[in-house]
Amino acid sequence: MSEKAITIEDLFYSYPGEDACLRGISFSVDRGETFGLIGPNGAGKSTLLLHMNGVLRGEGRVEVFGRPLRKDTVRLIRKQVGIVFQDPNDQLFMPTVFENVAFGPANMDLDRAEVELRTGRMLEAMGLSGYADRSADKLSLGEKKKVSLASVLVMEPDVLALDEPTANLDPGGRRTLIQLLRSIPGTKVIATHDLDMAFELCTRIALMDQGTIVAAGAAGDILADGDLLEKHSLEVPLSLLIATGAPPRTNSGWRPGP
Amino acid sequence: MNRQGLLPGLDPRLKLVACSALALAVSLTPVRDHARFAAYLALLIVPVALSRLSPLGMLKRMLWLVPLLAFLILSLFLFGDVPAPRKYAVGGGVALKTVLVYGCFLMMTLTTETIDIIRALERLKLPKVFTSLLFFAVRYLRVLSREVGALRRAAESRSFGKRGRLKEIGLLTRVMLLQFMGSLDRSQRIHAAMLSRGYDGRLGAPGGSRLRRADVVFGLAFFGGLALAAVIL
């Protein structure tokens, strides 16, 4: 297999009736690395993730472990690249936790016993054993995120693509999720605004804005470039400032008061 | 949903076929065949009792039939061109058949998850487009009701309890309209999430395709009873 987990070259995509959302995106993700996609709202991060397993198909080249994404390879590639969506309510569409986690394996032509075995194992590994028969609608957001992650991990993908995994989580839930992500082996692509998490987990980062990649490189270099981040509505993560001892920037003039 | 007793553990396909057969038999039986109707009623009551369903709960869920039946029977008397005693017989027959058929499907929905009913329809070879649409409709209704509830609470928190019932209805209508308009985006996201986990139009989720012993025993008893009522009585 190729040493590149994901290779994207010159990718263009527009939603019907809208301006181009992705404009000539090119980058690659190495096998086993954790790659961050950062950028302001509307930069195209989520759209780009959806191209990685063929849910959206734009113009350009997408390869997963050297295999080009085509109509005849899309089914296999969907097994290789698992996407965890930003809003778990979009992902948990079956009535119970068990059925949500079992949905992917059941679509992989596994027999019933294997589907149940895999699902049971995954629930146990994620600490969700007691949740199997619970309604997905009734879970807390943190629990829903965990179930969403389980519903993708159970398919044993080679690449895990996560869209804003820590969005709306409380600090405890966020910390738990980060530790969980750290413990998961394999290639990960994380689209996020949470630059502290990106600093903690990612080896390399691409900064997106208006459908293009404006900068890419080592996580420490990109996240330490205050001018670059500010130009694209982001700011240097606090954890990096603390690590380097640099003072935080405040250019809005706002102060708590009176 | 009731999860205890006989019916919840049975194969949804069997329940669907049994309910449809009973409904068909009820519809085709002339009103004057009282013995047959008594047998059909028994075929309904026995599984209800074995499934520990609350008869009172079932009756409550049947209450919405009252205005419908009242309207039907009233229209018989207002517009029908048949003698009065016959009208009573027809009206009574319509009411009896409606209650039996509705009770039958109510029994099934109270003992079967909606998703299992859709899967059963799929396994009974109904067109995929029909079962997929049904699945999305059920899923979306849940999402819609939750989101409408959240928006209603948000509006409530800014109204200081000063709105009347009419304004409340107007607000709810507008909120639902907005939700429907936004439903396309939502359904696209859900569809994308399904596709990314290998969905190809089939609901291939867990569920055995073979009938178990309990299914066979129930099937033999039920269809035997139905045949006895419909043919021999």
Interface residues (C-beta under 8 A of the other chain):
Chain A: L50 N53 V55 L56 R75 R78 K79 V81 G82 I83 F85 D87 N89 D90 Q91 F93 M94 P95 F98 E99 A102 F103 G104 A106 N107 M108 D109 R112 V115 E116 T119 D137 S151 V152 M155
Chain B: E113 T114 I115 R139 R142 V143 R146 R186 R189 I190 A192 A193 M194 L195 S196 R197 G198 Y199 D200 R202 G204 A205 P206 G207 G208
